[in-house]
């Protein structure tokens, strides 16, 4: 049995309730919500509404119609950026972003959007003072600040509440990529000044692949990314003005959304503080163990308050890809190596071009898993 330590990519395994919810819904309610008026369709539509309400409650969203379902967080990010920004707009982002943010922004620069990046420190943390300075030195007003809540490379947590409330006071839109934080750290869009929030369902919310959400704040009306059928007003060639239909063309993945609801309910039962403590305890055990080996360098903050569920490290003189291969091939330990789709983050911490070895324990990992990884590394280093 493999030891899976790549939960930053997707959590595995899922709670049993998630598997059961997907299976039950697929077998008994596998129809198209919003496409018809017969009982099964109405029941499917009611289930989707319940999932929307569950998501809204989890993130402190007061109007569940502002919750849009997407296939993944990358789609949600694209939906927000291409739907909100236009030529002449100025965007502030950071050097710690995933390509899910960096690539759409690069594409938008070719459409006349001005993008400025705030440099992170050696731990991957962005200071509000640096962001303020970038905004102040810009030749014109800033339309949007967008950044990840938690780095997928270093696990560094950004001060989004501080940044979000400053953006609100300055009249700047604030967008958060919560790919690595949703389900680990508390997120309240109102208290944190968040206008746009993208979060995957398949990571720490413990839902299935093919699920994600985009929260769209009040008074925002993004242009659709995809145009098509919404189940209503079919005579019009225009997309509806109302959310969520405006951004939800085509058939929703109802069984997967049922699984997402089960995942969030599981997280709620466990409680975010307990989940975060569990991950931090495993990462601290790993960090202590790595400290006993020569030539190991860890990246990111050592402070639990500033750390999510990821630890990256390198072994001096060894290619991360080689270590990852040996861990899998000879010891059955699954970790991620390379650039993790975030080259700017690796540039910030000085790990280009090879990247790092990334360990991201999940809710179902144990101390024995970490000890097995450390024992394997001890043999690899000694060989």
C-alpha positions, -999 to 999 in steps of 0.1 A, spaced: 0 0 0 15 33 -11 20 61 14 4 91 -2 19 125 7 8 147 -22 -24 161 -8 -16 196 -20 -23 182 -55 -55 164 -45 -66 148 -12 -67 110 -12 -84 91 2 -117 108 7 -140 103 36 -164 73 31 -193 97 32 -180 114 1 -179 81 -19 -214 72 -7 -229 106 -16 -215 105 -51 -226 69 -56 -261 74 -42 -267 106 -62 -254 91 -94 -276 60 -90 -308 77 -78 -307 113 -90 -285 112 -122 -306 138 -141 -299 173 -153 -309 199 -127 -328 229 -141 -336 211 -174 -373 201 -171 -401 203 -146 -406 167 -135 -399 156 -100 -364 141 -105 -352 173 -121 -367 194 -92 -351 171 -67 -317 175 -84 -321 212 -85 -329 213 -48 -298 192 -41 -277 217 -60 -292 246 -41 -284 228 -8 -248 224 -19 -247 261 -28 -260 269 7 -234 247 23 -206 264 5 -219 298 13 -222 290 50 -186 276 50 -171 308 36 -193 333 53 -212 342 21 -245 358 29 -261 353 -6 -257 318 -20 -266 329 -55 -231 345 -56 -216 310 -54 -208 297 -89 -198 261 -95 -169 254 -117 -149 223 -129 -118 233 -110 -101 263 -94 -82 272 -125 -115 276 -144 -128 297 -115 -97 320 -116 -100 324 -153 -137 331 -150 -130 359 -125 -99 375 -142 -112 374 -178 -147 384 -166 -137 414 -146 -106 429 -162 -104 450 -193 -78 470 -212 -63 498 -191 -69 480 -158 -40 476 -134 -35 445 -114 -12 438 -84 -1 403 -78 29 385 -62 59 364 -71 44 334 -52 15 326 -76 6 294 -92 4 293 -130 -34 292 -126 -31 329 -118 2 338 -136 -8 325 -170 -42 342 -173 -27 374 -161 1 371 -188 -26 365 -214 -44 396 -202 -13 418 -205 -16 411 -243 -51 426 -241 -39 458 -225 -41 449 -188 -11 462 -167 2 436 -142 27 444 -114 42 418 -91 52 423 -54 83 405 -44 80 379 -16 106 375 11 129 345 14 101 325 32 76 333 5 57 359 25 44 391 11 42 421 34 13 446 32 39 474 33 54 461 0 20 458 -16 11 494 -5 43 507 -19 37 490 -53 2 505 -54 15 539 -44 42 539 -71 18 528 -98 11 555 -124 -26 551 -121 -54 535 -100 -53 498 -92 -83 478 -101 -75 444 -85 -51 428 -61 -50 390 -66 -29 365 -46 -28 330 -32 -38 325 5 -13 298 9 16 289 -13 16 254 -29 54 255 -29 64 266 6 31 265 25 35 301 34 3 318 45 -3 354 33 -20 380 56 -51 381 35 -73 396 62 -49 425 66 -45 429 28 -82 425 21 -94 451 46 -67 476 33 -80 470 -3 -115 476 9 -106 509 24 -87 519 -8 -115 509 -31 -95 481 -47 -110 447 -56 -94 418 -37 -93 383 -51 -80 352 -33 -68 319 -47 -77 295 -19 -65 263 -35 -43 254 -6 -62 269 23 -99 261 18 -106 234 43 -74 240 64 -76 277 74 -107 298 82 -120 320 54 -148 345 58 -152 367 27 -169 395 47 -144 397 75 -115 394 52 -126 419 26 -127 393 -2 -145 403 -34 -136 372 -55 -127 338 -41 -116 307 -60 -114 273 -43 -112 237 -55 -135 211 -41 -111 182 -46 -83 194 -22 -88 201 14 -126 204 11 -123 166 5 -147 166 -24 -143 148 -58 -124 161 -88 -144 182 -111 -157 205 -84 -147 241 -75 -164 274 -66 -161 310 -75 -175 335 -51 -185 368 -68 -190 397 -45 -219 421 -45 -220 447 -73 -197 426 -95 -211 413 -128 -183 393 -146 -187 387 -183 -192 350 -190 -162 328 -198 -185 302 -215 -217 310 -233 -245 284 -237 -276 269 -222 -287 277 -187 -321 260 -186 -341 293 -187 -350 321 -211 -340 300 -240 -353 324 -267 -326 350 -258 -292 348 -275 -278 367 -245 -266 352 -212 -288 359 -182 -278 388 -160 -285 369 -128 -260 348 -109 -252 320 -108 -268 312 -141 -248 339 -159 -216 319 -153 -229 283 -152 -235 273 -188 -241 236 -195 -248 206 -173 -236 207 -137 -218 176 -122 -246 169 -97 -231 136 -82 -197 153 -77 -214 183 -61 -232 160 -37 -197 146 -28 -185 181 -23 -212 188 2 -203 156 21 -167 167 21 -175 201 36 -197 185 62 -169 162 72 -145 192 75 -172 210 96 -175 180 119 -138 177 124 -133 215 128 -107 236 110 -85 240 142 -82 203 146 -74 197 110 -47 225 110 -32 211 142 -30 176 127 -12 188 96 11 211 116 21 182 139 30 160 110 50 187 93 68 195 125 77 159 130 90 158 94 110 191 99 126 178 131 135 145 114 150 163 84 171 183 107 190 152 116 202 147 81 232 165 66 227 187 35 190 192 39 175 226 33 138 233 41 119 263 27 91 285 41 82 297 75 88 276 106 59 294 124 27 274 124 7 307 123 23 314 89 22 279 76 -3 258 57 -1 221 49 30 219 27 68 215 34 93 217 6 130 207 10 161 198 -10 190 175 -5 223 192 -14 239 177 -45 209 155 -54 182 162 -80 147 164 -64 134 143 -93 158 115 -85 148 115 -48 111 115 -57 117 85 -81 135 65 -55 109 72 -28 82 59 -51 100 31 -68 118 16 -38 97 26 -8 62 33 -21 62 69 -8 44 94 -30 57 130 -29 57 158 -55 90 170 -71 98 198 -95 83 233 -100 47 225 -89 33 247 -117 47 278 -98 80 289 -113 78 324 -99 76 310 -64 107 289 -70 124 319 -84 115 338 -52 130 312 -29 160 304 -52 151 268 -63 150 272 -101 154 253 -123 151 219 -104 125 229 -79 120 210 -46 107 179 -30 73 187 -16 55 168 11 18 176 19 2 153 44 -35 149 45 -61 144 71 -57 106 70 -19 105 72 -3 94 105 30 98 123 39 63 109 37 77 74 61 105 82 85 81 100 84 58 69 94 88 47 122 97 71 135 61 72 135 60 34 154 93 31 179 80 56 186 50 34 187 71 3 211 96 18 233 68 31 235 50 -2 
